C-alpha cells in the first residue's frame, strides 16, 4: 500500500463524481457486495444494486459538482486492505437551479486491492451534527436480505466476536467506563482516528477519546442499541458497519429522548489476540 496508489483512487473517484458518471462510480466499487452511506437519508447503500439505483437517479438531476481537494489524509493497512480517511468540501448545482454546499465532509473508505487497483467495499461520508440543533429521530431503515454475499462477509461464528465487541461498547458507555472501553476495545497505540457525531475535530489519541467520552457522559446516561451489523474481513483487518439507536437520559433535568438513525463505521485490527478499533466514524444523515 502506498499513498500514491491511494491518491490515484481518490482522483478516479472525484473524476467519476464531477463528471456525473454512474458507470465510473460503479467501476470503483466491489462487484458483488458493499455497504455504505453518504450525506442524505436516502444515501443508504447496502447493496451494489441500491448504490447504482440511487447514484443514477441523483446524477440525472445534477448540472455540476465541485469537490475541493482533500485534506488531513490519514490511512493504514497492508497490500490487500486500506482504510483511508480525509476531509473535503462539495458543492452541487442541480438542473432546477438549486444549490447545496457541504463543508468539512468526513470521508472514510475501506478498500480492497483487486487486480492492482483499490475498490470500495465500504464508504461513509458525513458532516458533524450541530449539538445546538434539536436531536433528530427517524426509524432506522430496514435492510433487505442480501443475495450475493461476498466471501469476505462474516457470518455465523465469524460474526460472533464483533457482536461481542459491540456489546462491550454498549456496556462501557452505559456504565460510563470510558477508560475501560478504550483500553479493551481500541488499539494499544495512538495511531488512531475517531470522528464522533457532533465534533468535526478528529480524536487522534486514546486519551482524547477518554476525555471526550467522560465529558459527554458527565450528565447523561446513554444506551446504544446496535442494529444490522455487517462485517467484511480482510486478514488482520475488518470493517464493521452498523446502525445505532441512542437512548439518552439527562440526570440534571430528567429529560429523555432517542437519536436515530446513527450510522457507525469501525475499522478494526487484530491486535494482542483480539479485535480492536483503529478508526471510528459516527454520524447522522443530513435531514
C-alpha positions in Angstrom: 0.0 0.0 0.0 1.4 3.4 -1.0 0.0 6.9 -0.6 0.4 7.4 -4.4 -1.9 4.5 -5.1 -4.5 5.8 -2.7 -4.2 9.3 -4.3 -4.9 7.6 -7.7 -8.0 6.1 -6.2 -9.2 9.5 -4.9 -8.6 11.2 -8.2 -10.5 8.5 -10.0 -13.4 8.7 -7.6 -13.6 12.5 -7.7 -13.4 12.4 -11.5 -16.3 9.9 -11.7 -18.4 12.2 -9.4 -17.6 15.5 -11.0 -18.4 14.1 -14.5 -21.6 12.5 -13.1 -20.6 9.1 -14.5 -22.6 6.5 -12.7 -20.7 3.8 -14.7 -17.4 5.1 -13.5 -18.6 5.2 -9.9 -19.8 1.6 -10.1 -16.5 0.5 -11.5 -14.7 1.7 -8.4 -16.9 -0.5 -6.1 -16.6 -4.2 -5.4 -18.8 -6.0 -7.9 -20.6 -8.3 -5.5 -21.2 -6.9 -2.1 -20.9 -3.4 -0.5 -22.1 -1.3 2.3 -22.0 2.5 2.7 -23.6 5.8 3.5 -23.4 9.3 2.0 -24.8 12.5 3.3 -28.6 12.3 3.0 -31.1 9.9 4.5 -31.7 8.1 1.2 -27.9 7.6 0.7 -28.1 4.2 2.4 -26.2 1.8 0.2 -26.5 -1.8 1.4 -26.1 -3.5 -2.0 -24.5 -2.8 -5.3 -27.9 -2.5 -6.9 -29.1 0.1 -4.4 -26.0 2.2 -5.0 -26.4 2.1 -8.7 -30.1 3.0 -8.5 -29.6 6.0 -6.1 -26.5 7.2 -7.9 -28.0 7.2 -11.4 -31.2 8.9 -10.2 -29.2 11.7 -8.4 -26.8 12.3 -11.3 -29.7 12.8 -13.8 -30.8 15.8 -11.7 -27.3 17.4 -11.3 -25.9 20.0 -13.6 -22.5 20.4 -11.9 -20.5 19.1 -8.9 -17.4 20.7 -7.5 -15.2 18.8 -4.9 -12.4 20.6 -3.1 -9.0 18.8 -2.9 -8.9 16.5 0.1 -7.0 17.5 3.3 -5.9 15.9 6.6 -5.5 12.5 4.9 -4.9 9.5 7.2 -4.5 5.9 6.2 -3.3 2.4 7.3 -3.4 -1.1 6.0 -1.4 -3.5 4.0 -1.0 -4.7 0.4 -4.6 -6.0 0.3 -6.6 -3.8 2.6 -6.6 0.0 3.1 -8.5 2.3 5.4 -8.4 5.9 4.0 -9.9 9.0 5.6 -9.8 12.7 4.8 -11.8 15.9 4.8 -13.3 17.6 1.8 -15.9 20.1 0.7 -18.6 19.7 -2.0 -20.9 22.0 -3.9 -23.8 20.6 -6.0 -25.7 22.6 -8.6 -29.0 21.0 -9.7 -30.6 21.3 -13.1 -33.6 23.1 -11.5 -31.2 25.8 -10.2 -31.0 24.7 -6.5 -27.6 24.6 -4.9 -26.3 22.6 -1.9 -22.9 23.1 -0.3 -21.3 20.8 2.3 -18.1 21.8 4.2 -15.8 19.6 6.2 -17.2 16.4 4.9 -15.6 13.5 6.7 -14.8 10.6 4.4 -14.0 7.0 5.3 -13.1 4.4 2.8 -12.5 0.7 3.4 -10.8 -0.5 0.3 -9.7 -3.9 -1.1 -6.9 -4.4 -3.6 -8.4 -6.2 -6.6 -6.4 -6.7 -9.8 -3.9 -4.0 -8.8 -6.4 -1.3 -8.1 -8.3 -0.2 -5.0 -12.0 -0.9 -4.9 -14.6 0.2 -2.4 -16.1 -2.4 0.0 -17.4 0.2 2.4 -17.7 4.0 2.3 -19.0 6.5 4.8 -19.5 10.3 4.1 -20.8 12.7 6.8 -20.8 16.1 8.3 -20.7 16.7 12.0 -24.0 17.3 13.7 -24.6 20.7 15.3 -25.3 19.9 19.0 -27.5 23.0 19.2 -29.9 21.5 16.7 -32.9 19.6 18.0 -31.9 15.9 18.2 -33.4 14.1 15.2 -35.3 10.8 15.3 -36.4 8.8 12.4 -36.8 5.0 12.2 -33.7 3.0 11.2 -34.2 1.7 7.7 -35.0 -1.9 7.2 -32.2 -3.8 5.4 -33.4 -6.3 2.8 -31.8 -9.8 2.7 -28.6 -9.9 0.7 -28.5 -12.4 -2.2 -24.9 -12.0 -3.5 -22.8 -12.0 -0.3 -19.1 -11.7 -0.7 -16.9 -14.4 0.7 -15.3 -11.8 3.0 -18.6 -11.0 4.7 -18.6 -12.5 8.2 -21.4 -14.9 9.0 -22.3 -17.3 11.8 -19.4 -17.9 14.2 -17.2 -15.4 12.2 -19.6 -12.6 13.3 -19.7 -13.5 17.0 -16.5 -11.7 18.1 -17.8 -8.5 16.5 -21.2 -8.8 18.1 -19.4 -9.3 21.5 -17.3 -6.2 20.7 -20.5 -4.2 20.2 -22.0 -5.5 23.4 -18.8 -4.4 25.3 -19.3 -0.9 23.8 -22.8 -0.8 24.9 -21.9 -1.9 28.5 -19.0 0.5 28.8 -21.0 3.5 27.6 -24.0 2.7 29.8 -21.7 2.3 32.8 -19.6 5.4 31.9 -16.5 3.2 31.9 -14.7 5.1 29.1 -11.2 4.3 30.2 -12.2 0.6 30.1 -13.7 1.0 26.7 -10.6 2.5 25.3 -8.2 0.1 27.0 -10.1 -3.1 25.9 -11.7 -2.2 22.6 -9.3 0.3 20.9 -5.8 -0.4 19.6 -2.9 -0.2 22.1 -1.1 2.7 20.4 -2.0 6.2 19.4 -2.1 5.7 15.6 -5.9 6.0 15.5 -8.6 8.4 14.4 -12.1 8.8 15.7 -14.9 11.1 14.4 -17.9 11.4 16.8 -21.4 12.5 15.8 -21.1 16.1 17.0 -17.5 17.2 16.5 -15.6 17.7 13.3 -12.2 17.7 15.0 -10.7 14.2 14.9 -9.6 12.5 18.0 -6.2 11.1 17.3 -5.2 9.5 20.7 -6.6 7.2 23.3 -6.5 10.0 25.9 -8.6 12.3 23.6 -11.2 9.6 23.3 -11.3 9.1 27.1 -11.5 12.9 27.7 -14.2 13.4 25.1 -16.3 10.4 26.4 -16.1 11.4 30.0 -17.1 15.0 29.3 -20.1 13.9 27.0 -21.3 11.4 29.7 -20.9 13.7 32.6 -24.7 14.5 32.9 -26.2 11.9 30.7 -26.7 8.1 30.5 -26.7 6.7 27.0 -27.8 3.3 25.9 -26.5 2.2 22.5 -28.6 -0.3 20.5 -26.7 -1.7 17.6 -28.7 -3.0 14.6 -27.9 -4.6 11.3 -24.2 -5.2 11.8 -22.2 -6.1 8.7 -18.6 -7.2 8.9 -16.1 -7.5 6.0 -13.0 -9.5 6.8 -9.6 -8.8 5.3 -6.8 -10.7 7.1 -5.8 -8.8 10.2 -8.4 -6.1 9.4 -12.1 -5.9 9.5 -14.8 -3.3 8.6 -17.8 -3.3 10.9 -20.7 -1.1 9.9 -23.9 -0.9 12.0 -27.0 1.2 12.5 -27.3 2.6 16.0 -30.3 3.9 18.1 -29.2 6.1 21.0 -31.4 6.5 24.1 -30.4 9.4 26.3 -31.4 10.4 29.8 -30.1 13.6 31.5 -29.6 13.4 35.2 -30.0 17.1 35.9 -33.3 17.5 34.1 -34.7 14.0 33.7 -35.1 14.7 30.0 -35.2 11.6 27.8 -35.1 11.3 24.1 -33.8 9.0 21.3 -31.5 9.7 18.4 -31.6 7.7 15.2 -30.6 6.6 12.7 -26.9 6.9 13.8 -24.5 5.4 11.3 -21.4 3.7 12.7 -18.3 2.5 10.9 -15.4 0.9 12.8 -12.3 -0.3 11.1 -10.7 -2.9 13.4 -7.3 -4.6 13.6 -6.5 -7.9 15.1 -4.0 -7.0 17.9 -3.0 -8.8 21.0 -5.3 -11.7 20.4 -8.5 -9.6 20.0 -10.2 -7.2 17.6 -9.6 -3.6 18.4 -10.7 -0.4 16.7 -8.2 1.8 14.9 -10.8 4.1 13.3 -14.3 5.0 14.2 -16.8 7.2 12.4 -20.2 8.0 13.8 -22.7 10.3 12.1 -26.3 11.3 11.4 -27.7 11.9 7.9 -28.4 15.5 6.8 -32.2 15.7 7.1 
